Amino acid sequence: MRGLSAPSAAMLSAALMLGGGAAVSQTDAPGAAYQHVVCIAHRGNSHQAPENTLVAYREAAEIGADLAECDVDITADGHVVLMHDRSVDRTTDGSGLVQELTLEQLKALDAGSWKAEAYAGETVPTLHELMSQHTDDGLQIVVEIKAAGIAEQVVSILRDQDAAHRAVAFSFDRPTINAAAALEPALPCFWLTGQIPEEAGEMRALVNQAVADGLAGLSVHLGAVRPDWIRYAHSRGLSVWVWTVNDATGWAAVCAAGVDGVITDVPEAFIEWQGRD
């Protein structure tokens, strides 16, 4: 990746498959010049499948996504599970807060029917189950740590699965992501930020903080993307991802600005835009 120091480049090229996604085939595709930009499937193949379920990640792997992002929280009895919201109400047939329910209670819920009847019976998976599902299909898992204070549990699961080399962690909570980075140096860790700066200097300050914290990169809001500070991030050895971009106009703009990865709800369409098989 452009601008990375030798240690960062080695770690990220192994962990993120940079330049090693689907085979290049269509040089006349609209986004053919950006086939090096990695495709990160947001909550799995969430446009088609129920988000944060095992089937969503199987589909993401099948369509050729380089990475797939998941959200994790912790149950009342200490299990790390996939769930974006604090409650289960939106994406299951149950109700209640994730942290107030046991794993057994969560496993009794239907996490698929809300999306389509074809997915009826999908359950809320654990992070352990997700990592076990993707041991040799090339799909890298990006773990967004939603709950503060669970970095140790997340890292422990990745270690048990020998999965630090095929995972990435990120979080909006700086102490949480810094804890994960300190616990497992082999795990690339990104700082998620929703900041939309008025001046590039504000983003340069975030870049400097991420470097000081020993992180591998930043994952930023679409509105923050500007080529000047992205070049600066690369010069400091950081990767830059952007969330969440779902159309060709947006893809062209952020890729031209120099981002290294695009988080999208429509990974198949992004890969087609790039002209990759």
Secondary structure, DSSP 8 states (H G I E B T S, - for coil): -TT--HHHHHHHHHHH-TT-SS-B--TTSTTGGGTTSEEEETTTTTTTS-TTSHHHHHHHHHHT-SEEEEEEEE-TTS-EEE-SSSBSTTTSS--SBGGGS-HHHHHTS-SSTTT-GGGTT----BHHHHHHH-SSSS-EEEEEE-STT-HHHHHHHHHHTT-GGGEEEEES-HHHHHHHHHH-TTS-EEEEE----SSHHHHHHHHHHHHHTT-SEEEEEGGG--HHHHHHHHHTT-EEEEE---SHHHHHHHHHHT-SEEEES-HHHHHHHHTB-
